[in-house]
Amino acid sequence: MEDREPSITYSEMSNYCSCAAKGVMKKFTVKELILFESKITAASKEDELKIAAANEKFMNIIASCAAKLYE
């Protein structure tokens, strides 16, 4: 796991992670999540982010949670 960006506080990171987890639980079915995770797990390090970025549902969750950091 990458180190936390120093400009983001622990509290902000915790809120972001909580938001992302809740979003995934609300928007994904278990089957969708297992398939999504299996694609990422099977991918090379270089392709992991490409796979995540290609998933519109996931990116909407991430964008929404990131926006909440700056509200």
N, C-alpha and C positions, 0 to 999 in steps of 0.2 A: 504494500500500500504506500502511496506517495505521502510525503509529509504535508501537513496543513500549510496553506498559504499564510505567511506571517501577518498579513493585513486583515485576515479574518479571525475574529475571536472564537474561543471555544464555544461560547454561547451561540454565536451565529452559525457555526458549523453544526452544532447539535440541532438547532432549529431547522437548518437546511436538510440534514439527514432525516430528521423526523418527518418533515414535509414530504420528502422523496419517498420514504418508506410507506407513508400513508397513501400517497398517490398511486404507487405501484399496487398496493393492496386493493384500492378501489377500482382501478382501471384495467388491471390484468386478471384474467382467469388463471387458475393454477396451471392449466395446460399451456397457455400462452407464455407464462413466466418460465416454466420448465424448458420449453422450446427455445425461448430467447436466451436463457442462461446457458443452455447446451451449445448454442451457436457461438456464444462468446468464449466459453470454455474450450471449445475445439479449435478456435482461431489462433493464429499466431499473435504475438504481442503487437505487431504492427497493424493487424486487422481488427483487434478488439474494439478500439474506438470507432472504427468505420462501421462495424456492425451495430454498435449502440446508437450511433448517429443516424443510421438508416432506419431505425425504428421510430416512426412518427409519434406513436403513443408515449414512448419513453421520453423522447425529446420534448414533448409538450409538458410532461410532468417536471422535467428538469428546468425548463424555461420558466414555468410558473413558480417553482420554488426559488429559483435564483432571483426572480423579480421581487419576491417577498423580502429578500435580504436588504433591498434598497428602498423599501417603502417607508 
